[in-house]
């Protein structure tokens, strides 16, 4: 299976491309990040490591000596975007050392080695020690691919970060790995077994980011609901959140995606009662048809998903509830597609992330004989996206007249009298202001919706 075979033999010590800062003229680097919040955390760690080792971050239009592309392969489109980002980086920085790291490099390094100009291909098992790899040896060997097979049990690799450049929100990776093996998903092969960050280190990381001035931190993981399952002392995501609440650290906490069968009433009640927990849950649905869910190897029924969403809405009426949906999975006939559409229409879902199915090499679903035609996949995805826009509009309208805590992000693009920000329940809000306000929590009352722009008024103007 992909990702399980070590390709370390492609790394020949003594035959590496040396990019020690002491031998370079400007020591400039750039990092390009694709994919999930976990990748964003890991890119932040790589950035901090490079700066600590004497590198300087290049400006947007400046040439760099080192380019790091943190890749994604969750879909075929993501793979294509990763290859495009690598080629673009090489074209724009022809004299640079180019390193492709992450999920693509872990699972399909042989697809990256033919790219002319790429120097280093390092999988997720090597991402944390990229700075050491860069400085190991001096003889050029391009490309060199480095990765190790995953082992079980496997320790969590703690990658401490100082923050995120030009971001008001920070992301902490507190969990890695997945063992669900959904039939369409390559992620378990790219990320390995379940493992979690020790609770004390989660608290230390939150304290550090609070000291840096962050007002919101997103707890992220590949399978976040499995947090703590590998810990010696019994701990769970709910237990971790209780610990965070007792510490009274300052930043509000947002949770990244959680599986529907891993959200219980205790967590919902906690979000309902604690102001420091954002009223926002993103829950993968994938399909509203029970037969398709079984073929996907998903471990819940449409009825269970619906019951969960209704419970969340009842206990937290203004919570944003997002859902992932796959359009055109193999065997999905018109009725199965309509089951999904009907389910979403009838539930208080706030927004959708729609993914057109495409066969992912290395997964069981890629070999299913009853693939849905590309035209049908495209049409069904378009219908779901249209439904998602309508659901978002309904949710936005329901927020008019209500007050939310908004984390300010600065001027709205193209404006000098409106501040933009993100509410605790995941609304992109703009409101009038005579002066720049950044990285502050402001109480804002939603007043109107203008062409999908959510307009509010800050409490200080009321």
N, C-alpha and C positions, 0 to 999 in steps of 0.2 A: 504494500500500500504506500501511497505517497507520503513523504515526510518521515518515514520510519527507517530509512536507510541512511547511514552516515555517508557523507560525501567528503569527509575530512581528507581523504587520500588526494583530493585535488589541491590541497594546500601543502606545498613543499617548503618547509622552513629553509630560509636562505634564498628563496625566490619570490620575494614580495616587493611590492611597490612601496618605497619608503617616502613618507611625506612628513618627516619630522619638522616642526616649525623652525628649528634652528637653521635649516638648509633652504628655506623658502624666502622669497623677497617680501611678500605682504602678509602671508599666513591667513588669507581670507577664506572663509567657508560659507556655504549656503546649505540649508536643509529644506527638502521638499517632502511634505507629509501627505500621504493619501490614507483614506480609510477612517478607522474608528477612533474613539477617545483614548483607548489604550495606546494606539500608535502615537497620538498627540503627546501623551505623557512620556513615552519612550523617546520621542524626538526632543522633548524638553531636556531630558537627561543627557542625551548625546550633545546637545547644544552646550549645556553647563560643563560637560567633560572637556569639550574642545576648548572652550574659553579658559578653563582652569589649566589647560596644557599649553596655553600661549597663542591660540588662534584668535582671530578677530572675525566677527560676523560681517559679511559683505552687505553693502547697501543693495536695494532692489535692482538697480540697473548697473551694478558694478560687477566686474569680472571676479571670479573666485578661483582659488587654487585647489579647493576641495569641494565637491558636491556630494551630499548624502541624500539619496532618495529612499524614504521609508515606504515600502510598497504595500499593496493590498491585493488580495485575490478572492475576496468574498464572492464576487460575481465575475463572469467573463468580461463585462464592461470594466470592472475595476482592474482586471489584469491588463486590458488594452490601455487604460489610462496610465497604469504604472509604466508600461513600455514606452508610451508617448512621452511621459515625464522624463524618463531616462534619456531618450534620444534628444529631447529638447535641451536638457541640461548640457549634454555633450556638445551639441551644436552651438549653444550660446557661450560655452566655456571650453573651447577646444583644447586648451593646454592644461586643464584641470585633471586631478585624480577624481574619478567618479566611482562612488560606492553605492551599490544597490543592496539594501538590507531589508529584513523583515519577512513577511509571510511568503511573498513570491520567491524570495531567495531560499527559503526553507524547504518549500515543496517542489518547485519546478525550476531549479537553478539551470537546468539544461536549456530552458527556453530563453535565458538571459545571456548565456555565454556567447552566442553568436553576435550580439550587439556590438558593433565596432566602436571602440573608445571606452568601454566599460572596463574598470580595473579590478574591482573587488565585489564579490557577491557573498554576503554574510547573512545566514539565516537567523531566526529568532533566538536560537541557543547561543549565538555569538554577538547579538546586538549590544548587550551591555558592556562588552569589552572591546568595542570598536576602536577606541583610542589606542589600546594596546596593540591591536592588529595593525593599525596604520603605522605604528612606530617600531614594529618587530624587526624588520629586515630591510635591506637596501637594494637588492638586485631585482630589477623589474620582471614581473611575470604576470601577463594580463591576458584574459581575466583569471583571477584565482577565486575559487569557490570554497567557502568554509561553512560547514554545518555539522552538528552532532545529532545523533538520533535521540529522541526523547526517552527517558527512563521513568519508571514508576516504582516507588515514590520519587518525586523530584522536588527539590527545595524551591521556594519562591525566591526569585532574584529581586532584591530590594534595590530600586533605582531612585534614590532621593533627588528631588528637584528643588530649585529655588523659586521658580515661577515660570510664567509664560509671557514672552515678549508681546506687547501691544494687546494683551487680553485682560479683561476685568474678571474673567472666570478662570479658575484653575481646575485641572483634572488630576486625580490621584488614582493610579492603578493599584487596587487592593486585592485583585483576584486575577488569575490567569488560567488558561487551559479550559478544555471542554471534552466531555466524554459522552455526549448525547448521541452523536453520529446520526443526525438527521440525514435522510437519504439524499438530499440535494446539496449538503454543506461540506466544504473542504476544510473548515476552520479547525476541527479536532486534529487534523494532520499537520496544520500550520502552527498550532499553539500547544499541543501536548496535553498531559494529564492535569487534573484539577490541583490547584495550589493557591494558597492565600497568604497575604501579608499579616504578620503578627499584629494583634490589636494595639499593642503599645507603640509600634512603629506607625500605625495609622494615626494615632493620637499625636505622636511627635511630628508627623508630616503636616497635620492640620494646624498645629501650633506654629510651625515654621511658616506656613503660608499666611496664617493670620498676622504674624509679625511682619510679613512682607506687604500687608495691607489688603489682601484679598477678602472680598465680602461674600463670595460664593465659591464653593468647591463642589465638583461633581465626582462622586465615588463611582469608579469605573471598573469593569471587569469583562472578560470574555463570556463568562457564565456567572454573573454577579450573585444570583440567588444561591449558588453553591458556596458562597464565602464561608470559610471556617471548617469545611468538611474534612480537611486534611490536618487541622490543628490538633495537637496532643490534648489540650484542655478543651472541653466542649465549648464551642462558640458558634454563633450564627450571625447572619446579617442583622436580625432584630437585636440580638445581644450587643453587637458592635454599636448600633445606633443608640441603644440605651446608655452605653458607656460614653459615647460622644455627647449625648444630652447632659449627662451628669458633669462633664468637664466644662460645659459652658464656654466653648472656645471662641465664639464670635461669628465666623462665617456661616452663612446659611448653607445647607447641604441639599444637593440635588442628586437623585439616583439615576444612573443610566439604565438601560433596558433590563427588564426582569421577566422571566418566564411566567405565564399565567398560573401554573400550578405551584409557584414558589412565592406567591403573594397571599398572605393570610390576613385574617381580621385584625390581629395584633398590629401588623405593620400599617394597615389602613387607619386604625384608630390612632396610631402614633402620628401619622401624617396629618390627620384631622385635628389633633390637639396641640401639636408642637409648631410654633411659628418658625423655628429654625430649619424645619424640614419643608422643602418646596412641595406645593400641591400639584405634582406632575408625575405621572407614571407612564412609561412607554412599554407596551406589552405586545410581543409578537403574536399575531393571530395566524397568519399565513394562508389559511383557508377556512371558510365557514361550512365546509362539507366534511362529514365524519369519515367517509371513505378516503378522501384525499389526505386528510390528516394522518390516517393510519399508514398510507403509502409514504408519507413524508417522515414517518417514525416520530411524530409528535405525540406527546403523552398527556393529552387532554381532549375533551370533546367540545364541539361547538356550544353545547348547553352549559358546560362548565365555564367556558370563556364568557358567555353572555351573563351568567349569574355573577361572576366576578366583577365585570364592568358595571352592572346595575348596583352591586353593593358599594363599589367605590363612589359612584355618582350619588347614591343615597346618603352616604356618610360625609362625602366631601363634594357638594354640588358644583363648586366652581373649579374643581380639579381638571387639569388638562389630561386627557387619556388618549395617548397616541397608539397606533397599531401598525405593524408591518404586515403586508399582504403580498403573496406571490401570485402573479397572473399566468395562467396557462401551464400549470404543472402537468406532467404526463398523466393521461387518463382523465383530465378534467374536461367533462362534456359541458354543454350549455347549461344543464340543470345545476351541476356542481358550481359553475361560475355564478349563476343567479343565486344559489344558496349563500355564497359569500356576499354578494351585493345586498341581498335582502337583509342579512344579518347586520351588516354595517348600517344600513338605513335605519334599522329599528333600535339600534343601541346608541347611547350618548357618547359615542367616540368623537374626539375633538379634531383629529387629523390622521392622515394615512401616509405611510411610506410604501410606495408601490414598486415592486421588483418584477419585471418581466422575466419569466423563467427562460434560462438558456442552459443547455447541458454543461455541467462542470466536470471536466476531465478528472478522474480519480474518485468520483462519487457514484453510488449505486444508481441514482436517478438518471445519470448520463447514459446508462445502458438499458433503460426501460424502452420497450418496443413501441409503446403507444404515445410517442411524442406529439405534442400539440403543434399544429402548423404555425409558422412564424407570423403569418398574417393574423391568425386568430389571437395569438399571444399579444401582438401589438394592439389589436382592437380592444381586447379585454383589459389590458393595462390602461389604455386611454379612458375606458369607461370607469375604471376604479379611481383613476386620478381625478376625473371630473367629480365623482362622488366624494372624494376626499376634499376637494375645494368647497363643495357645498357643505360638508360637515364642519369644516373650519369656519365658514361664514356663519353657520348657525351658532357655533360656540362663541365666536367673536361677538355676535349680536347679544348673546345672553349675558355678556360681561358689561354691557352699557349700564351706567349708573352705579356700578360697584367699584370699590376701592381695592387696589392691589399694591404690594411692595415691589417697586421697580428698581433694578440695579442699572444705574446710568452708564452709558458707554461713550458719551461725547456727542458732538453735533451730528444731526442727521445729515447724510450725504447731500451736498448741494444746498444746504440750508445754514444760516447763521443765527437763527432765532428759535430753533427747535432741537430739543435734546432727544436722543433715542435711548432705549433701554429694554431690558428683558424682565418681565414680571415673574413672580414666584410661580405662577401657573402658566408660564411659557408663552406669554403674549409679547410680540414685538410692538412696543408702545413708543409713540412720540408725544412730546408735550412742549408747550412754549416756555422759553427761558431767556432772560436778558443776559445771562452769563454762562460760560462753559461749566458744565457739571459732569464730572467723570468719577466712576467708582464710588458712588454713594447710593445708599438705599433711600428711595424717595417714595412716599405715599402718593399714589396717583389715582384719581377717579376717572374712569373711562367715560367719555362724553359722546363720541360719535365714531362711525366707520366711514372713511372717505376712500373709495377705490382700493379697498383692502388695507389701507393704512388705519391703524387704530390710534385715535387721537384722544389724549387725556388732558387733565388739568392737575398740576401738583397741588398738594394740600396747602402749601404756603400762599397760593393765590386765591384760596376759597374764603 
